[in-house]
Structures are given as structure tokens and as C-alpha cells.
Amino acid sequence: MIERKSYSEAYAVLLTLGDNYISKLPQDVFEFIKNKSAEGLMPIIDKSKGLSEQGLTQEGLAMVAMLRLKYLCESEEEKAEFLAYLKKNEQEIKEILMNTKSTRELLRLFKEN
């Protein structure tokens, strides 16, 4: 089950990335993450450090990775490079990302977990 902390982490990352990235997400996906997050659980994201260095949960990192692959990569080449990175570092995350094909599935995955 995905905890509110993980949604809060993903939401904090999106806020740190800013409107240019947020606007690339379907509005219902962004609103879902926002509504599931809890203000008291939002970390402060340090832009000078990688996300893996900031003590985020595995679920929070997986959610950010899924959002990046599905909505933020701007080309198939960028998606391929990102998938290669994930394969190298996290086979489990890659499997989740590859099995989620639509916004509806993404929301279902979040709701089920």
C-alpha cells in the first residue's frame, strides 16, 4: 500500500520541478497526487542533490520515476535512455513502469496500492 508520505514526496518533487513539468502531466494525475499528499509529510527537496540521496521512500522514488517515464520524457530516445538507467539500477521499478500503459492504469495502480 502506498503511504501518504510517498505521495507527499512525489508532490514535493513536482513542486520543485515547477509549472513547466507539472503542465506536462494530465490534470487528474496531478490532482490525485496532490490530494493524497499530506503537508506535514512533504520533504524539502534539495536541487543540488540527487533524489536517491534525500531519504525518499522507495515508493516515492518509484512514483517519480513512473511520472517521468510516462509524462516528462520528451522523446522515445529519452525514454529509452531513462529505461536503460532504471534497468541498470532498479529492475523492479522498470517492470512497474513497463506494465502501466495509460493514465487510467496509473491511477488504478496508485489507488490499489
N, C-alpha and C positions, 0 to 999 in steps of 0.2 A: 504494500500500500504506500503510495506516495504521500509523504507528510507535507503539512503546510510549509514547513521550513524549506523544503525543496522548491516549492512554487515561489516562495519568497526570494530564494536565491536566484532563480531564473528571472523573476520580475526585476530584481536589483540589477542583474546583468543587462537586461533590456533597457532599463532606465539609464544605465551608464553608457550604453552604446548610443542612445539618443533617438530622436524622431526619424532620422533618415533610415535607420534599421527597423524601428517599430512600424513605420509605414509600409514595410515590405511584408509584414505578417497579416494574415486575414484578421479582421477586426474581432471576430468571435474567438479566435485563438488567444489574442492578446487580452481580451476582456476576461476570458476564462482563467488565465494565469493570474491576472490582476486580482480577480475575485477570490481565488484560492489562496493568495498570499496573505501574510499577516505582518502588519507594520513592525511589530516588536521583534520579528524574526528576520528582518531584512539585514543582510550584511552590508558593510561599506566595501565597495569594490575598488581596489587599488589598480588603476590603469597601467601602472608601471610593472605589475607582476602578472604572471600567467594565472589563469583561473585555478589550475591544479595546485598552486602554491597558497591559496587563500582559505583553505579549510572548508571548502564547499562539500556538501554531501555527494555521494556517487549519483544519487537520483537527480540532484540539481545539475550536476555536470552533464548527465545523460540528456536531460531535458534541453539544456542549452545546445548541446551537440545536435539533437534532433531538429531543433528550430533552425539552427544554422544550415543543416543539410537541406531541409525541406523548403526553406523560405529565403535564406540570406545568400546562398551561393548564387552567383550571377551567370555562371556558365556550366556546361557539362564538364569542362576541363577542371574548373574549380571544385565541382562536386567530386570528381574522380580523385583529385589530389587530397581532398578532405577525407574521403573514404579510405585512401591509402594510409593516411595518418591514423585514422581510427583503427584500421586493421592492425597496424603496427603496435598500437598502444592498448586497444580495448576491443577484442573480438566480440564480446557480449553487447556493447553499445552498437557496433556495426549491425549485428543481427536485428536489434530493435529497429534501427533506422531503415534497414532494407525491407522490413515487413510492414512498415507504415507507409501506405501509398496515397492517402488523402487526408484532408483536414478532418473529415468525419472520423476516420480511423485514429488519427492523432488524438482527437477529443475523447474517443472511446477508450483509448489506451490510458489517458490521464484519469478518466473517471473510474475505470476498473481498478486502477492502482491507487 
